[in-house]
Amino acid sequence: MIAAQERNIGHNPSGQPRRPASEAGWHTGNKNRFSRNSMFEIGLDTVHIAEARKRAEDAGRKNPIFSDYTNARGKPLLMLHLLNLVDKDKDNESVISLAPALSVSFPNSDDVRTVEYVVNPVWLKQFEENQYDSPNEEDDYDLEL
């Protein structure tokens, strides 16, 4: 079971609630993120949590931030969220319920490698032909956008 998190929709500089540009648009809030640093601790064992705390301490921070946890994990992290967006300036008036959202975090890496791929001519031809689908062939193509 996933419990929805309540978040303030936020307001633009003119004081109006932030709304999507179109009905199918994206909602934005006051902050550029909605995952708290502590959420990135989820799934880590005590050894990795201690490593994240050490990273924060070495950087002069009292508490770890998301990158400390992700770098201690050593793997990318994808978190899925459900948000109830409300307007806090209007007595928590509901703007949208159960909006899907995600957080993605990648660890730092100095490991840069070039990888060569060998493919056969049939696969290459199929790849090149399918690279640019016609709008009529796409299931999700919307003429109105």
Backbone bond lengths (Angstrom), bond angles and torsions (degrees), N, CA, C in turn:
res aa  C-N    CA-C-N  psi(-1)  N-CA   C-N-CA  omega(-1)  CA-C   N-CA-C  phi
1 M - - - 1.450 - - 1.519 109.20 -
2 I 1.309 116.25 134.37 1.457 121.94 177.12 1.521 107.59 -111.57
3 A 1.316 116.10 123.85 1.468 120.39 177.46 1.522 108.33 -90.77
4 A 1.307 116.79 136.68 1.461 121.27 179.80 1.521 110.11 -73.03
5 Q 1.320 115.59 141.65 1.456 122.42 176.04 1.527 108.02 -95.95
6 E 1.312 117.19 138.92 1.460 120.06 177.97 1.516 109.03 -90.73
7 R 1.328 116.31 130.02 1.457 121.61 179.80 1.528 109.63 -134.95
8 N 1.329 115.26 144.14 1.456 121.95 177.58 1.525 108.67 -74.76
9 I 1.307 117.05 131.49 1.453 121.98 -179.40 1.521 111.04 -65.03
10 G 1.313 117.68 -29.53 1.458 121.46 179.60 1.516 112.18 87.60
11 H 1.319 115.67 172.33 1.455 122.12 -178.02 1.519 109.56 -134.68
12 N 1.318 115.97 147.33 1.460 120.24 177.72 1.527 109.09 -80.12
13 P 1.329 118.48 174.67 1.482 120.12 -177.21 1.525 114.68 -56.87
14 S 1.340 118.40 -25.96 1.465 120.03 179.95 1.529 111.90 -83.29
15 G 1.343 117.17 -2.17 1.457 120.43 178.34 1.517 114.67 93.92
16 Q 1.324 117.66 -0.74 1.462 121.11 179.36 1.532 110.04 -83.50
17 P 1.328 117.17 145.00 1.470 118.78 176.60 1.523 110.63 -59.78
18 R 1.313 115.15 140.11 1.463 119.32 177.77 1.517 108.50 -70.20
19 R 1.296 115.83 128.21 1.462 122.82 179.87 1.522 107.93 -131.64
20 P 1.322 116.88 157.23 1.469 118.23 177.28 1.525 110.60 -67.97
21 A 1.333 115.58 153.60 1.460 120.39 179.57 1.521 111.46 -67.50
22 S 1.306 116.11 -27.97 1.460 120.51 176.66 1.524 107.28 -135.67
23 E 1.303 117.04 168.26 1.461 120.37 -178.86 1.526 111.62 -58.94
24 A 1.332 116.81 -31.94 1.466 121.06 -179.07 1.528 111.37 -95.88
25 G 1.347 117.75 15.35 1.458 121.20 -174.30 1.517 114.26 -82.39
26 W 1.297 114.28 -177.13 1.462 122.76 -179.71 1.518 109.57 -91.69
27 H 1.330 116.46 141.54 1.456 121.55 171.64 1.520 107.68 -93.20
28 T 1.314 115.95 144.27 1.459 120.08 176.03 1.519 108.32 -126.04
29 G 1.303 116.41 153.52 1.448 120.95 -179.57 1.511 111.30 -114.83
30 N 1.337 116.18 -167.29 1.455 120.96 179.60 1.517 112.51 -71.55
31 K 1.327 117.08 -25.82 1.456 121.23 -176.28 1.519 109.09 -113.00
32 N 1.312 115.31 160.07 1.456 119.58 179.01 1.524 112.29 -83.93
33 R 1.305 117.90 -1.61 1.462 120.67 178.92 1.518 109.27 -148.53
34 F 1.315 115.99 160.22 1.457 120.46 179.21 1.510 111.79 -127.48
35 S 1.334 117.99 -1.18 1.459 121.22 176.93 1.520 108.42 -91.82
36 R 1.300 116.08 125.96 1.454 119.90 175.69 1.532 109.02 -74.51
37 N 1.319 116.13 153.11 1.465 120.05 -179.86 1.527 112.10 -53.32
38 S 1.328 116.87 -39.92 1.464 120.34 -176.89 1.527 112.72 -65.39
39 M 1.343 117.79 -22.10 1.471 119.79 178.52 1.527 111.51 -63.63
40 F 1.325 117.24 -27.93 1.460 120.99 -178.06 1.532 111.62 -75.33
41 E 1.317 116.69 -6.83 1.473 121.91 175.97 1.532 110.82 -78.08
42 I 1.312 117.00 -19.59 1.462 121.89 -176.58 1.522 110.45 -55.62
43 G 1.311 115.90 131.56 1.459 121.44 176.67 1.515 115.32 87.25
44 L 1.321 118.10 -5.37 1.460 120.23 178.87 1.528 110.70 -87.51
45 D 1.324 116.22 144.70 1.464 119.96 174.95 1.530 108.83 -84.51
46 T 1.310 116.78 175.55 1.476 121.09 -175.17 1.532 112.18 -63.15
47 V 1.323 117.89 -31.17 1.468 121.06 179.26 1.531 109.94 -66.33
48 H 1.334 116.86 -45.23 1.467 120.07 -179.60 1.526 112.00 -71.03
49 I 1.323 117.63 -33.80 1.468 120.72 176.30 1.518 109.70 -64.45
50 A 1.333 116.74 -42.58 1.466 120.98 177.60 1.531 110.29 -62.67
51 E 1.334 116.54 -38.77 1.468 120.26 177.87 1.529 110.66 -64.17
52 A 1.330 117.64 -40.71 1.467 121.36 178.52 1.526 110.22 -64.23
53 R 1.319 116.90 -41.32 1.471 120.39 178.26 1.529 111.25 -64.60
54 K 1.323 116.74 -37.51 1.470 121.33 178.07 1.532 109.87 -66.46
55 R 1.317 117.00 -40.60 1.468 120.63 177.52 1.532 110.25 -60.56
56 A 1.330 116.81 -43.06 1.469 120.97 178.85 1.521 110.40 -63.90
57 E 1.323 116.20 -44.76 1.467 120.99 -179.94 1.523 110.65 -61.34
58 D 1.340 116.71 -43.69 1.472 120.93 179.35 1.523 111.76 -63.02
59 A 1.332 116.65 -28.18 1.462 121.51 179.37 1.532 111.90 -89.77
60 G 1.341 117.25 0.73 1.461 120.82 178.60 1.515 114.31 81.51
61 R 1.333 116.86 20.71 1.463 120.60 178.71 1.521 109.58 -104.83
62 K 1.329 115.19 145.73 1.463 120.56 178.71 1.527 111.43 -72.07
63 N 1.335 116.35 -39.75 1.468 121.57 -178.57 1.521 110.57 -124.93
64 P 1.332 116.77 149.25 1.470 119.81 177.81 1.527 111.55 -66.09
65 I 1.324 114.95 148.85 1.457 121.07 172.51 1.530 107.80 -105.92
66 F 1.335 116.79 175.15 1.460 120.68 -174.08 1.522 112.93 -54.44
67 S 1.338 118.10 -38.89 1.462 119.86 -177.39 1.531 111.42 -69.37
68 D 1.335 118.25 -30.14 1.465 120.13 175.82 1.525 110.06 -62.35
69 Y 1.336 116.03 -44.22 1.473 120.15 178.90 1.529 111.26 -66.93
70 T 1.337 116.78 -44.05 1.460 119.99 -177.88 1.516 111.24 -66.67
71 N 1.331 117.69 -40.78 1.461 120.22 178.77 1.524 111.26 -68.23
72 A 1.324 117.45 -34.06 1.467 120.18 175.99 1.526 110.05 -68.13
73 R 1.334 117.14 -35.94 1.470 122.07 178.87 1.525 110.08 -67.13
74 G 1.340 116.41 -40.43 1.454 121.01 178.60 1.520 114.49 80.32
75 K 1.318 117.55 3.63 1.468 121.92 179.44 1.523 108.52 -134.91
76 P 1.318 116.96 157.40 1.473 119.22 174.60 1.529 110.65 -64.18
77 L 1.303 115.72 155.57 1.464 121.59 179.00 1.518 109.00 -130.51
78 L 1.332 115.95 132.65 1.460 122.80 174.80 1.515 107.36 -119.79
79 M 1.335 116.79 123.63 1.463 121.63 176.82 1.519 108.55 -118.09
80 L 1.320 115.55 133.03 1.459 121.72 176.97 1.522 108.80 -102.33
81 H 1.322 116.56 138.74 1.460 122.00 -176.70 1.527 109.89 -130.96
82 L 1.307 115.21 155.70 1.459 122.37 166.80 1.519 106.25 -119.51
83 L 1.321 116.09 130.13 1.459 120.68 -177.13 1.518 110.84 -120.54
84 N 1.318 115.45 138.36 1.462 122.03 167.29 1.524 105.24 -101.44
85 L 1.322 116.73 110.13 1.456 121.60 -177.96 1.521 109.24 -89.53
86 V 1.330 115.35 125.13 1.461 121.16 -178.23 1.522 109.69 -128.49
87 D 1.324 115.85 160.63 1.461 122.07 175.61 1.523 107.11 -101.91
88 K 1.317 116.68 101.87 1.468 121.78 -177.17 1.529 111.80 -65.12
89 D 1.343 116.99 -25.94 1.460 120.06 179.04 1.520 112.56 -76.07
90 K 1.323 117.30 -10.23 1.473 121.32 179.17 1.531 109.26 -123.16
91 D 1.326 115.97 53.67 1.467 122.70 177.39 1.532 112.88 50.40
92 N 1.329 115.44 47.26 1.465 122.12 178.02 1.528 113.24 57.17
93 E 1.313 116.13 37.33 1.466 120.68 176.35 1.530 108.60 -60.76
94 S 1.323 116.44 129.81 1.459 121.03 -179.05 1.519 110.86 -68.80
95 V 1.326 116.66 131.59 1.455 122.39 176.97 1.528 109.05 -101.74
96 I 1.314 116.42 -46.59 1.461 121.82 175.67 1.517 108.05 -156.33
97 S 1.316 115.67 140.77 1.463 120.73 179.39 1.515 109.74 -107.29
98 L 1.310 114.37 144.77 1.458 123.52 175.43 1.533 112.91 55.07
99 A 1.335 115.38 50.27 1.464 120.86 175.47 1.526 108.10 -79.21
100 P 1.327 118.25 127.74 1.462 119.34 178.41 1.522 110.15 -74.31
101 A 1.314 116.38 145.71 1.463 121.98 178.36 1.522 108.22 -149.98
102 L 1.319 116.03 161.61 1.457 119.21 177.78 1.507 111.04 -143.48
103 S 1.322 114.46 155.85 1.462 122.87 174.29 1.514 106.55 -124.28
104 V 1.313 116.22 136.86 1.449 121.67 178.20 1.520 107.77 -129.53
105 S 1.316 116.08 135.70 1.454 120.67 179.58 1.525 108.91 -140.05
106 F 1.327 115.83 131.56 1.455 121.22 179.43 1.526 109.38 -116.21
107 P 1.332 117.36 139.40 1.464 119.07 177.69 1.526 110.77 -71.24
108 N 1.327 116.33 154.43 1.462 120.91 174.14 1.519 108.38 -67.72
109 S 1.312 115.88 150.14 1.458 119.24 178.54 1.516 110.08 -153.37
110 D 1.331 115.17 139.62 1.457 121.51 172.50 1.522 109.77 -102.19
111 D 1.328 116.37 1.95 1.461 122.83 -176.53 1.526 109.43 -84.72
112 V 1.334 115.75 96.62 1.451 121.03 178.83 1.523 107.29 -114.04
113 R 1.313 115.41 121.44 1.461 119.92 -177.94 1.519 110.16 -129.75
114 T 1.311 115.76 148.73 1.451 121.95 171.50 1.519 106.86 -98.20
115 V 1.309 115.59 133.01 1.459 120.50 -179.35 1.521 108.18 -121.73
116 E 1.314 116.20 129.45 1.455 120.48 177.08 1.515 109.36 -97.90
117 Y 1.338 115.28 138.40 1.457 121.60 177.57 1.520 108.74 -116.10
118 V 1.292 115.84 141.90 1.450 121.48 174.62 1.518 106.74 -115.61
119 V 1.329 116.50 124.19 1.459 121.05 178.76 1.525 108.71 -127.15
120 N 1.313 114.66 154.95 1.463 117.30 179.44 1.525 109.67 -84.08
121 P 1.336 118.11 161.59 1.469 121.31 -175.91 1.533 113.56 -61.72
122 V 1.322 117.63 -31.50 1.463 120.17 179.70 1.525 110.14 -65.57
123 W 1.328 117.21 -48.04 1.469 121.11 179.21 1.527 110.28 -61.53
124 L 1.334 116.76 -43.57 1.460 120.58 -178.49 1.532 110.96 -61.25
125 K 1.342 116.89 -42.80 1.459 120.49 178.51 1.529 110.77 -63.27
126 Q 1.340 116.78 -44.24 1.468 120.76 178.91 1.526 110.69 -62.88
127 F 1.303 117.33 -41.43 1.464 121.59 179.48 1.523 110.52 -62.41
128 E 1.312 116.61 -47.56 1.459 120.50 -178.36 1.528 112.10 -65.77
129 E 1.332 117.53 -36.20 1.459 120.39 179.28 1.515 112.07 -70.39
130 N 1.315 117.37 -34.33 1.474 121.92 -176.46 1.509 113.55 -92.31
131 Q 1.323 117.42 -0.65 1.456 120.29 -176.59 1.526 112.00 -67.03
132 Y 1.317 117.19 -34.95 1.452 120.99 -177.93 1.527 109.16 -119.54
133 D 1.311 116.15 89.62 1.460 120.77 179.24 1.517 110.54 -69.70
134 S 1.302 114.73 147.68 1.455 121.02 173.13 1.531 107.60 -74.19
135 P 1.332 118.33 142.67 1.465 119.54 178.60 1.527 112.29 -55.97
136 N 1.324 116.95 -30.15 1.464 119.95 -179.88 1.524 112.45 -71.29
137 E 1.329 117.92 -19.75 1.456 121.63 -178.96 1.526 112.22 -88.67
138 E 1.319 117.24 -14.58 1.460 120.56 -176.75 1.518 110.87 -85.06
139 D 1.324 115.65 134.19 1.462 120.97 179.03 1.512 112.34 -67.18
140 D 1.340 117.30 -32.82 1.451 120.44 -172.69 1.531 112.58 -101.31
141 Y 1.299 118.52 14.62 1.463 120.63 -179.04 1.524 110.08 -70.46
142 D 1.323 115.79 131.70 1.456 121.61 -177.34 1.522 108.49 -122.93
143 L 1.310 117.69 113.81 1.454 122.01 -177.58 1.521 113.15 -64.12
144 E 1.328 117.64 -23.46 1.460 121.15 -175.74 1.519 112.69 -76.34
145 L 1.315 118.42 -20.64 1.473 119.97 -177.59 1.463 112.28 -87.28
